[in-house]
Amino acid sequence: MHTIKSKPAPVNGINARDGIAAMGEQDAVLLVNWIPDTYGIRCRKGYQEWATDFPTTDVESVLSYIARGTSFPGGAFLTVPTSMPGFLFGCTKGGIYDITTATATPTLAKALSGTTNAGWIQSAMLANTAGHFLLCTSEIDGYLYFDGTVWTTVTLGGGAGQVSGKDPATFVQVLVHKKRAWFVERNSTSAWYLAADAITGAATEFPFGSQFKKGGHLSYLAKWTVDAGEGIDDFLVAVSSMGDVVVYKGTDPAVAANWLLVGTWNIGQVPIGRRAYAQLGGDLVLISADGIFPMSYVTRGGSDSLMLSGQEYASMIRQPLAEDLGSTYTSRGWDILIHPKERVMCINVPNYSNRVDFQYCMSTSKKGWCYLEDIPVYCYGTSAGYAFAGTKDGRVLLIFSGYFDDLQLGANSGNGIRGAIVPAFSSFEAPTVDKLFTLIRPTFQSVDTPNIALGINVDYELSEPLGTPSFTPLTQDVWDTGLWDTAVWGGATRIFKEWQGVGGVGFVGAASISTLCVGDTTLVSLDYMIEGGGVV
C-alpha cells in the first residue's frame, strides 16, 4: 500500500556535529546556496558586476563614505541600483578607485605604493564639528583619510594635519571608540590614540603586551556595543594574534579612574588580515582557529567553556570550519559580512585546494548554517544596505542582489543559481520497516519554474541525484506589448510542485536534490510516496 509522508524543509540548517542517525527532522546533511529561513529554505540572491577592469587585480578592500544628510535609495533590493549615495571605493595595491557609479573604468582617487597588500585597508567613520571623515589605514602605506572631497596621507610631525608621537606610516588598523580614533601599530603589542574628536595631532601609546599571556602581536581592536548602539555600555576589545582577548571599559585611557580592565580570555589563534570579527546586533562575533564565538559568552569562560556549553555559533559546522581554519588562518581573505536585509552572516574562506569561492553562511533569524558557493569573494564591503565583494581578478561585485549569478556589467540576464539540498534522513515513523521510495514532490515558492534533478538516498548512503538541471533565463513580457492569454507576466510568486519518480529501498531515506533556479526561490516542504514492506 502506498502512503504519502510530508516533511518540512530543513530550516535548522546543516548539522555536521551530530551522528547522521541522530539529526533532527529539520536538520540538513547538505545545503549549498540554500539559506535557512522562517518559512522554508530560500535560494540566495545572485550577484552582478559593479566595477570591472581595475588596472591592478586583487581588489583588497571596498570602502563606503556616506556623509550626514545623504539620501538613501528606495525600492526593492531585487531592483538593481546604478549608483550608491555618497562615495564607494575599490582598493588595489596600486590605488583607491572611485566606483560610486557602476563602471568598467574605475577612476583613480588616491594612488598607493603598489606594494603587495597596500590596498588591504581598514576603515572607520568619525564625525566632528569640522565634518565627516573616513579614516583609513593601509597594511603597507599607513594612515590616510577622506573628507568627502579629497584624500590626504597623514605624515609624522607637529604641524597642522600631522600626527606626532608615532609615525602614522606604521598604523595598520583604525577604530573609533567613544569618539576617539585608535590605531594598531604594525608588528607590536601597542595601540595609539588621539584626542577625542581629533583625526590628527598628538598620539598617545597604550601598551597591551602585558595582558597577552600567550604572546604574539596586537592583531586588531574592536568595539563591543552591548546595547547595539553608541552608549555607556561600549567596551574596547583588543585581540592578539595568539587569541588573547582583552576588554576595557571607560572613556579616557589617560585617566586611571576612568579606564578599567574588565578581564582577559583566550579564543585560540586568529586568522591574519584583521577582518575576522564583526558586530552582530548587541554582540561582537570573533573568529579563531577554535571556532566562531559571541563576545558575550567569551567573557563567561573563554573558548573551552563556550565549546562545552554549545554557545559557540559554529557548533553545527565546527568540524569543516576547523579544517578550513587550520589550512588557511595564515592566508588573507577571512572576512565577515553582516547583511541585515538578507538576514545573514557570511564568512569568507580564502581559496585553497579544498575550497574555491566558498563561504559559510548563518541565517540570523534561524541561527542555521549553509554553504555558499560560486561567488568569487576576496573581501566584503557594504554601502546603504547593499553588499559588495572585491575579487582577485580585478572586479567589484554587487552580491545578494537580483535573480541571476554572474550578471555581466550592462546585461539583463545571467546564469541560474546552482544549489544542492540533502535533508536529514527519516524513518517516516517506521524505523524497523523496509520501504520502497517511488515518488518525491518538492513544493517551491518562486517567480519562475525551479529546475531540479532529484534522487533518493537510503540507509545513510549519500549519492548525487542522476542528471543535471538545465536553466532557461527568466523572461517577462512587457505591459501594452505582450498578448493577453499568451504573454507571461513575471514578478508574482507562484507555487511549483510536481511529483518526480525515484527508486530506492531502505529503512530510512532522504531526498537528494540538485537545483538551478532564480534567486529568492523558497523550498517549503518535501512529500514522499512510500510503499511499506515487512520487518526485515
Secondary structure in CASP SS format (residue, H / E / C, confidence):
PFRMAT SS
TARGET T0000
AUTHOR 0000-0000-0000
METHOD secondary structure of the structure
MODEL  1
M C 1.00
H E 1.00
T E 1.00
I E 1.00
K E 1.00
S E 1.00
K E 1.00
P E 1.00
A C 1.00
P C 1.00
V C 1.00
N C 1.00
G E 1.00
I E 1.00
N C 1.00
A C 1.00
R C 1.00
D C 1.00
G C 1.00
I C 1.00
A C 1.00
A C 1.00
M C 1.00
G C 1.00
E C 1.00
Q C 1.00
D E 1.00
A E 1.00
V E 1.00
L E 1.00
L E 1.00
V E 1.00
N C 1.00
W E 1.00
I E 1.00
P E 1.00
D C 1.00
T C 1.00
Y C 1.00
G C 1.00
I E 1.00
R E 1.00
C E 1.00
R C 1.00
K C 1.00
G C 1.00
Y E 1.00
Q E 1.00
E E 1.00
W E 1.00
A E 1.00
T C 1.00
D C 1.00
F C 1.00
P C 1.00
T C 1.00
T C 1.00
D C 1.00
V C 1.00
E C 1.00
S E 1.00
V E 1.00
L E 1.00
S E 1.00
Y E 1.00
I C 1.00
A C 1.00
R C 1.00
G C 1.00
T C 1.00
S C 1.00
F C 1.00
P C 1.00
G C 1.00
G C 1.00
A C 1.00
F C 1.00
L C 1.00
T C 1.00
V C 1.00
P C 1.00
T C 1.00
S E 1.00
M C 1.00
P C 1.00
G C 1.00
F E 1.00
L E 1.00
F E 1.00
G E 1.00
C E 1.00
T E 1.00
K C 1.00
G C 1.00
G E 1.00
I E 1.00
Y E 1.00
D E 1.00
I C 1.00
T C 1.00
T E 1.00
A C 1.00
T E 1.00
A C 1.00
T C 1.00
P C 1.00
T E 1.00
L E 1.00
A E 1.00
K E 1.00
A E 1.00
L C 1.00
S C 1.00
G C 1.00
T C 1.00
T C 1.00
N C 1.00
A C 1.00
G C 1.00
W C 1.00
I E 1.00
Q E 1.00
S E 1.00
A E 1.00
M E 1.00
L E 1.00
A E 1.00
N E 1.00
T C 1.00
A C 1.00
G E 1.00
H E 1.00
F E 1.00
L E 1.00
L E 1.00
C E 1.00
T E 1.00
S E 1.00
E C 1.00
I C 1.00
D C 1.00
G E 1.00
Y E 1.00
L E 1.00
Y E 1.00
F E 1.00
D C 1.00
G C 1.00
T C 1.00
V C 1.00
W E 1.00
T E 1.00
T E 1.00
V C 1.00
T C 1.00
L E 1.00
G C 1.00
G C 1.00
G C 1.00
A C 1.00
G C 1.00
Q C 1.00
V E 1.00
S E 1.00
G C 1.00
K C 1.00
D C 1.00
P H 1.00
A H 1.00
T H 1.00
F E 1.00
V E 1.00
Q E 1.00
V E 1.00
L E 1.00
V E 1.00
H E 1.00
K C 1.00
K C 1.00
R E 1.00
A E 1.00
W E 1.00
F E 1.00
V E 1.00
E E 1.00
R C 1.00
N C 1.00
S C 1.00
T C 1.00
S E 1.00
A E 1.00
W E 1.00
Y E 1.00
L C 1.00
A C 1.00
A C 1.00
D C 1.00
A C 1.00
I C 1.00
T C 1.00
G E 1.00
A E 1.00
A C 1.00
T E 1.00
E E 1.00
F E 1.00
P E 1.00
F C 1.00
G H 1.00
S H 1.00
Q H 1.00
F C 1.00
K C 1.00
K C 1.00
G C 1.00
G C 1.00
H C 1.00
L E 1.00
S E 1.00
Y E 1.00
L E 1.00
A E 1.00
K E 1.00
W E 1.00
T E 1.00
V C 1.00
D C 1.00
A C 1.00
G C 1.00
E C 1.00
G C 1.00
I C 1.00
D C 1.00
D E 1.00
F E 1.00
L E 1.00
V E 1.00
A E 1.00
V E 1.00
S E 1.00
S C 1.00
M C 1.00
G C 1.00
D E 1.00
V E 1.00
V E 1.00
V E 1.00
Y E 1.00
K E 1.00
G E 1.00
T C 1.00
D C 1.00
P C 1.00
A C 1.00
V C 1.00
A H 1.00
A H 1.00
N H 1.00
W E 1.00
L E 1.00
L E 1.00
V E 1.00
G E 1.00
T E 1.00
W E 1.00
N E 1.00
I C 1.00
G C 1.00
Q C 1.00
V C 1.00
P C 1.00
I C 1.00
G C 1.00
R C 1.00
R C 1.00
A C 1.00
Y E 1.00
A E 1.00
Q E 1.00
L E 1.00
G C 1.00
G C 1.00
D E 1.00
L E 1.00
V E 1.00
L E 1.00
I E 1.00
S E 1.00
A C 1.00
D C 1.00
G E 1.00
I E 1.00
F E 1.00
P E 1.00
M H 1.00
S H 1.00
Y H 1.00
V H 1.00
T C 1.00
R C 1.00
G C 1.00
G H 1.00
S H 1.00
D H 1.00
S H 1.00
L H 1.00
M H 1.00
L H 1.00
S H 1.00
G C 1.00
Q C 1.00
E C 1.00
Y C 1.00
A C 1.00
S H 1.00
M H 1.00
I H 1.00
R H 1.00
Q H 1.00
P H 1.00
L H 1.00
A H 1.00
E H 1.00
D H 1.00
L H 1.00
G H 1.00
S H 1.00
T H 1.00
Y C 1.00
T C 1.00
S C 1.00
R C 1.00
G C 1.00
W C 1.00
D E 1.00
I E 1.00
L E 1.00
I E 1.00
H E 1.00
P C 1.00
K C 1.00
E C 1.00
R C 1.00
V E 1.00
M E 1.00
C E 1.00
I E 1.00
N E 1.00
V E 1.00
P C 1.00
N C 1.00
Y E 1.00
S C 1.00
N C 1.00
R E 1.00
V C 1.00
D C 1.00
F E 1.00
Q E 1.00
Y E 1.00
C E 1.00
M E 1.00
S E 1.00
T C 1.00
S C 1.00
K C 1.00
K C 1.00
G C 1.00
W E 1.00
C E 1.00
Y E 1.00
L E 1.00
E E 1.00
D C 1.00
I C 1.00
P C 1.00
V C 1.00
Y C 1.00
C E 1.00
Y E 1.00
G E 1.00
T E 1.00
S E 1.00
A C 1.00
G C 1.00
Y E 1.00
A E 1.00
F E 1.00
A E 1.00
G E 1.00
T C 1.00
K C 1.00
D C 1.00
G C 1.00
R C 1.00
V E 1.00
L E 1.00
L E 1.00
I E 1.00
F C 1.00
S C 1.00
G C 1.00
Y C 1.00
F C 1.00
D E 1.00
D C 1.00
L E 1.00
Q C 1.00
L C 1.00
G C 1.00
A C 1.00
N C 1.00
S C 1.00
G C 1.00
N E 1.00
G C 1.00
I E 1.00
R E 1.00
G E 1.00
A E 1.00
I E 1.00
V E 1.00
P E 1.00
A C 1.00
F C 1.00
S E 1.00
S C 1.00
F C 1.00
E C 1.00
A C 1.00
P C 1.00
T C 1.00
V E 1.00
D E 1.00
K E 1.00
L E 1.00
F E 1.00
T E 1.00
L E 1.00
I E 1.00
R E 1.00
P E 1.00
T E 1.00
F E 1.00
Q E 1.00
S E 1.00
V C 1.00
D C 1.00
T C 1.00
P C 1.00
N E 1.00
I E 1.00
A E 1.00
L E 1.00
G E 1.00
I E 1.00
N E 1.00
V E 1.00
D C 1.00
Y C 1.00
E C 1.00
L C 1.00
S C 1.00
E C 1.00
P C 1.00
L C 1.00
G C 1.00
T C 1.00
P C 1.00
S C 1.00
F C 1.00
T C 1.00
P C 1.00
L C 1.00
T C 1.00
Q C 1.00
D C 1.00
V C 1.00
W C 1.00
D C 1.00
T C 1.00
G C 1.00
L C 1.00
W C 1.00
D C 1.00
T C 1.00
A C 1.00
V C 1.00
W C 1.00
G C 1.00
G C 1.00
A C 1.00
T C 1.00
R E 1.00
I E 1.00
F E 1.00
K E 1.00
E C 1.00
W C 1.00
Q E 1.00
G E 1.00
V E 1.00
G E 1.00
G E 1.00
V E 1.00
G E 1.00
F C 1.00
V C 1.00
G E 1.00
A E 1.00
A E 1.00
S E 1.00
I E 1.00
S E 1.00
T E 1.00
L E 1.00
C E 1.00
V C 1.00
G C 1.00
D C 1.00
T C 1.00
T E 1.00
L E 1.00
V E 1.00
S E 1.00
L E 1.00
D E 1.00
Y E 1.00
M E 1.00
I E 1.00
E E 1.00
G E 1.00
G E 1.00
G E 1.00
V E 1.00
V C 1.00
END
